[in-house]
Amino acid sequence: MNAHGTVYKYGDHVDTDVIIPARYLASQDPKELAAHCMEDIDKDFAAQVQPGSIMVAGLNFGCGSSREHAPIAIKASGISCVIAKTFARIFYRNAIDIGLAILECPAASEGIRAGDEVSVDFDTGIITDVTTGETYQAEPFPPFIKDMIDKGGLMASLKAREA
């Protein structure tokens, strides 16, 4: 499992209410959530994001409420991976639970620019900014988390075990 795409970049402390505003939380439909993802800080995001794109952010990404809607909206929008300096712990767990790949890498967060083309090797944790040629090292996923993400999240992983 790897990711490759164009970068959408955001700053520090992007909270779950910015990722998916509370006014849309009545919906459980991932496509509906994706249509409003990031709209309060990037009104063009949902219309422009392409499958496989990568989101890069600063410190404490996903802070705020513990809503699972936030990583669902990001994943449903087509984002294949989120790279940040740090993640709020509940967002981190929710992202893994729904199968959204996330990596903490402060150097990549600082060095990668919006619009850059980036590749991520989840087996090694190597992040390559194809645009600049720079590489960054994130901690690779442990096998059990990689398996969960590959299968689409915790519940899908558990169902696959039962089969």
N, C-alpha and C positions, 0 to 999 in steps of 0.2 A: 504494500500500500504506500503510495506516494502522492504528493500534491504538486501541482504546477499551475500557476496562473498570475494574473495581474493583481497588484496590491491596492487595497483601499486602506488608508492610514488614518488613525485617530489618536487622540492624546491620552492623558492620564485620567483616571477616575470616571471612565465611561460606565454609567450605572445602568441597571436593568430597565429603568424607566426611559432611558434614552434609546436603548437597544430596541425595545418594543414598548411604546407608551401605554400607560395603564388604560387609556380609553379603548384599547383594542383587546383587552384581556378576556372579554366575554367569549371570544372565538377560541376554539381548540383546533381549528383548521390550519395546518402548517402553511398552506399557500396564502391564506388570508393574513397570517402573521408576517410572512415574508414580504407581502406587499407594503407593509408599514415599517419594516425593519429600518432602523437608523434615521427615520424621516425627520425627526426633530433637530438633528445636527447635520444631516446630509440628505436634503430633499430629493436628490437625483439617484441615490444609492439603489433603491429597489428597481428603478427603471433601467439602470445601466449595468448592474452586476451581472456577470456571466458565470455559468457553471464552472467550478474549478478555481474561481478567484480566491485570493488569500487576504485576510484581514490582519493588519498589524496595529498594535496599540501600545500604550505606555503602561504606567503603574496601575494596579488594582482594577483591572478590566473586569466588568461584571459585578461591581459592588452594588449594594442596595438590597432590594428584597430578594427572597430566595426563589422567585418564580422560574419555573422550568421553561416558560414561554420564550425567554430571551435566547438561550442556545438553540431552541427549536426554530425560532425566526431566522437566526443566522444560518443554520444548516439548510433550511428550506429555501433560503434566498439563493443558494448555490455556492456559498463559501465552503471551501474544502478544508481549510485550516485557519485557526486564529493563533497568531504569535504575539506575545506581549511580554513586557518586563516582568509583570506579576499578574496573577488572577486572584479575584476574591475567591475564597475557598469553596463557598457554596456553588458559585458559578462553575468552578473547575469540576466539581463532582457532578453537577447537573449536565455539563457538556459531555463528559465521559459516559454518563448514564444514557444519553440519547445518541451517542455515536458521533459527536463532533470532535474532530482532532484539534487539540490545543497544545501549544508548546511555550514554555517560559524560556526566553532568551533575551536578556537585556541588551546585548551587543547588536543583535539583529533588529530589535525594536528601535534602537537609536540609528542604525546605519541604513536601513531600508527606507526608501521614499515611496510616496504615493505614485502609482503608475508604473513602478518597477515590475519586471517579470521575475518571479521567484519560484524555485523548485525546493521541495522538502522531501528528504528521504527519511521516512519514519523508522526504518530499521537502524540507521546509524545516528539519527538526530542532526544530520548535516543539512543546513539551510543554505542554499546558493542563490545569491542575487544575480541572476543571469544578466541583467542590465549592466551591472558594474563589475561583475566577476568576483565580488567579495563572497567569502564563505563564513559561516557562523556555526558554532557547535551548541546544540541544545541537548538536553538529556533525552535519549531515546525512550520510547515507551517500554515498560516491562511487557513481557509476552502476554500476560493475561489482559492488560489494558489494550494492547494492540489487537488482540483477538476480539475484544468487546467492540472496539471501533470498527474493525473489519466487518463484523456481523451486523452493525447498525445500532449498537447500544446494548445496555444491560439486559433488557427484556428479550430482545432478539437472540442474544447470546445464550440466555437460559433456555429459550425454546429450542435452539439448535442442539443443546445438550440432551434434551428430552427425546429428540427425534432419533 
